[in-house]
Amino acid sequence: MTTAPTWSLSAAPIDGRQAYAELLNAGFSAADALTGTAIAMSESSLNATAISPPASDQSRGYGLWQIEYPTHASIFPGGTVTNPGWILPANNAAMAREVFSSQGWGGWSTYTSKVYLANMPAAALSQAAFNQQAANNKQSAQAFAATLSKADTVSFTPLLGTVDLGTDLGDAASTAAESAGEDAQSFGAIYQGFGSSLMRVFEIFLGGALLLIGLKQLTNPVTAPITSAVKKLPIPV
C-alpha cells in the first residue's frame, strides 16, 4: 500500500471567514458551510498546510479539511500529495466536497466525536462576518465567495513554489485576447467616427450634385430656346 510522505511545510493560516467562503464556493449550503468551518477549525486550526501524524494505516490528513492520503488519493491534484495543489484553500474545499458527497460529515472524526461542536460559536461568528462583508460589498453570498476564493488562490501561489505552465499560458492567452479585443473595439470606434465623417462629405457632395441637376431641369424650359437661338447666330470671322 502507498504511504504518505513524511515532510512538513511552514504554517499558512487563514481565517474562518475565508474557510466559510471556500465551502460556499465549493457548493456547500450555508448550513453545511457553517459545520464545515467548525470542522476545519477542529481538524487543522485553519492551517492550509497542515499535515497530520500518520494513522495506524500510515495515511495522513492534508490541508484545511485534512483530506486523507492515500485513502482519497484519486481526488488529490495529480493523484499525489507531491503536487502542492491541495494546499490551496479552494482546492481543499473542493476535495472536502468530494468526501462529503460520498460520506457526509461522518467522514471526519471530529464530527463523529462531536469535537467540532466546541468550535461552532467561532464558526458562527465567521459566518456572520462573511455575510456582513458580502452585504457591505452589495454582492450575493455565492458571488462574494467566488471572489474571495480567487483572491486566496492568488495569495497562496508564491507559497507553492511551483508553476502550472498550462494554467499560466492559458491566463496569458486570455489576457492577450482581452487586450486584442479592447484594441479592436478602439479601432472600431475610430473607424466608425472616420466612416461617419466620410459619409457626411459624400452626402453633402451628392446633395449638391442633385441640386444642380434639379436646377438644370427647372431652368431648361427657359434657357433652351435662348441657347438654340444663340447657336443659330452667324459667327463673325
Residue, then its C-alpha position, 0 to 999 in steps of 0.5 A: m500500500t502507498t504511504a504518505p510522505t513524511w515532510s512538513l511545510s511552514a504554517a499558512p493560516i487563514d481565517g474562518r471567514q475565508a474557510y466559510a467562503e471556500l465551502l460556499n464556493a465549493g457548493f456547500s449550503a450555508a448550513d453545511a458551510l457553517t459545520g464545515t468551518a467548525i470542522a476545519m477549525s477542529e481538524s487543522s486550526l485553519n492551517a492550509t498546510a497542515i499535515s497530520p501524524p500518520a494513522s495506524d494505516q500510515s495515511r495522513g490528513y492534508g490541508l484545511w479539511q485534512i483530506e486523507y492520503p492515500t485513502h482519497a488519493s484519486i481526488f488529490p491534484g495529480g493523484t499525489v500529495t507531491n503536487p502542492g495543489w491541495i494546499l490551496p484553500a479552494n482546492n481543499a474545499a473542493m476535495a472536502r466536497e468530494v468526501f462529503s458527497s460520498q460520506g457526509w460529515g461522518g467522514w471526519s472524526t471530529y464530527t463523529s466525536k462531536v469535537y467540532l461542536a466546541n468550535m461552532p460559536a467561532a464558526a458562527l461568528s465567521q459566518a456572520a462576518f462573511n455575510q456582513q462583508a458580502a452585504n457591505n460589498k452589495q454582492s450575493a453570498q455565492a458571488f462574494a465567495a467566488t471572489l474571495s476564493k480567487a483572491d486566496t488562490v492568488s495569495f497562496t501561489p508564491l507559497l507553492g513554489t511551483v508553476d502550472l505552465g498550462t494554467d499560466l499560458g492559458d491566463a496569458a492567452s486570455t489576457a492577450a485576447e482581452s487586450a486584442g479585443e479592447d484594441a479592436q473595439s478602439f479601432g472600431a470606434i475610430y473607424q466608425g467616427f472616420g466612416s461617419s465623417l466620410m459619409r457626411v462629405f459624400e452626402i453633402f457632395l451628392g446633395g449638391a450634385l442633385l441640386l444642380i441637376g434639379l436646377k438644370q431641369l427647372t431652368n431648361p424650359v427657359t434657357a433652351p430656346i435662348t441657347s438654340a437661338v444663340k447657336k443659330l447666330p452667324i459667327p463673325v470671322 
